[in-house]
């Protein structure tokens, strides 16, 4: 089990900067969750950032969970810049890119964000509208154009200014509805200079109906790195072993694919009265021990019946050797190597 590693602080902390979203993607667990969808108070965000900076500066901080950070406009990048000034050394932001414009491109660069991931899942407007429809159907064409043109503008700006960051990555989750665009998507964005990441469909701890495609596991094209081998035997879940999730109100999640908050009752903690380190080495450590000892029947819900233990994997493709080296250096920056 050498691919697993232990530390007294999570490798990744995922914080729900906002639970609001302007898309209703067909594969997203947010469509099914009943919990309140609000925005994280700034004091909670900064408390999380301060603890990361103090305890483990190279823990990767993801201020994205079940919402779209660009809905906060410049506020998201103001907070990210503050987190960098506090001392967080690895910050990655996921977005659907639907609101990306020139102003936000400049704010992304000014914030010193390390990695910017645009989840696209389609090459054409027709497929994008099918898999990532806007809440307001009249916005579908606009959102697709902003996503594509804004991402291209960011890539151009990084290249023209010879900037080391952010690393710009476009993501393609593979499932039945978009598989036909997979190869063309990869070729298009590699030519534009982006890192391209392909990953299997998440089922969000079973919130999304189980009709996942096997398309992702049909082999990998030359030039990609990553694990695409599907295991027939259940293995300890890397979501639980590596990542700590915190909802917008400060409540700790049992796992970052528990979008509905089912497992929060197991953890019973909030960042307003407990530290990340305490929870990671308390209730969440007990959970990791169950995983590592493969006592899967003893897992709490939603972990016990969750199918997503197979999906914390991806394949990355790179437009150049230099970008590949920079990307891998970022991913490995600050990782511990002590085995469980």
Beta strands, then each sheet from edge to edge (+ up, - down):
strand 1: 12-15
strand 2: 60-62
strand 3: 90-95
strand 4: 115-119
strand 5: 167-174
strand 6: 195-200
strand 7: 225-226
strand 8: 243-246
strand 9: 314-317
sheet 1: 7+ 9- 6+ 5+ 4+ 3+ 2+ 1+ 8+
end
